């Protein structure tokens, strides 16, 4: 992966099977997690006028100045790691994997957690040094796609289905958008690149802890070695 792409956040998602015993007492559940995993300092209960959809978090554990977030719902568990300054990719993946695996083991033992789908979302910052919008248009679009004039804004999403090195079949979204300054000039000298990898909804076989760890390793390798954009200096040249 080229050094110009600097990771700023990583999310790993687990989709439980119906056997997941999601507690009704969310406060007590949060206290259990906080006692077991000291990285989390704050318990947030999500308020709603009615029942939340099963994948929407109703309990969020926050830690280390907001850098960690564990989002819990009956049908989805998400661990997020955010960094204020771009980090090395291997450090980010190592930190998330080191915390996620014991969380999975603890919930498997105490709440019958079995995981049937996996996903990841990695965000990168790229200093383009000149208009990111122009670079996105020049890199991804043919001149005729611009309809005769330079676009004011290009936000691009490309979907593909492929296999990772661990054998997982995944849907891969590559999303690119310019980042603009908040001042009146609205300069766009940087871009955000988002790589979203997730196993298809129809792939419902249960993953072991080792399967989850292998998936995380395969995602990291894909980002480092297999994704053309992240290894191509022409985008920001």
Phi, psi and omega in degrees: 000135182291145186293344180291338180266113186245119183292139180240344176199154177219134177233133172243130182245139175239132175254113182285159169282173181295343182284352181299124183268081183282122187293147175281326180273094186289326179296314179295322178298315178298320179295322176298315181295317181295323178290326183278325185233100189288354176295337183262130186246338188230141177251125178239123175263127181279126183268144178206149178287340180216185180299138178277148172304149188297339179265354180274128184296134174252350177221130178231127176259128184239142181210161174051060176066025181086004180284334176249143171214129174246112183258125187238130175218160180302330185245009180196137175234129184231130171248125180243143172232120178246143179235144180283324176243138182308138184249171171288142185297318182294327177293318181295314180293321179298317181296316181293315180298319182297326179272321186294320186297315175293329175297314178300314182297317181295317179289327176296321182283324187257340184226020175055041179285123170233136188252130182246344176221155181225151177207161176215150175221117181242131178248137180238148172254137178226120176279108185272346175072340170218186190308115177296324180300315179295321180293319178299314180297316182292325185281320189257338189244142170287155182305322182292339178289343181278354175061036171088358179207158181291133180287147175286331182204133174235120172237118193244139174226130181233124182253135175219160172241131186207176179249134173278172184293340178274002180095353180291130171274128184227151163274133180237117171262129169250116181241134183228134177210150177287151173249125184251150176289158182275352182280172184300338181287334179054044180294144180238074184261017179210162180225152172251129177246127183239125180246115184247115180239127177209145178288147184295154181299330182282349178271098190246015181287146187286134179262136175279172174302320178296320177300318180295315179298319179294323178297314180299317178297321181291324176297314179301315180296322179298317180293321183286325192233335193253350185260112186305316184304316185285353178244012187247111180288349183292336183296318185253006182294000000 
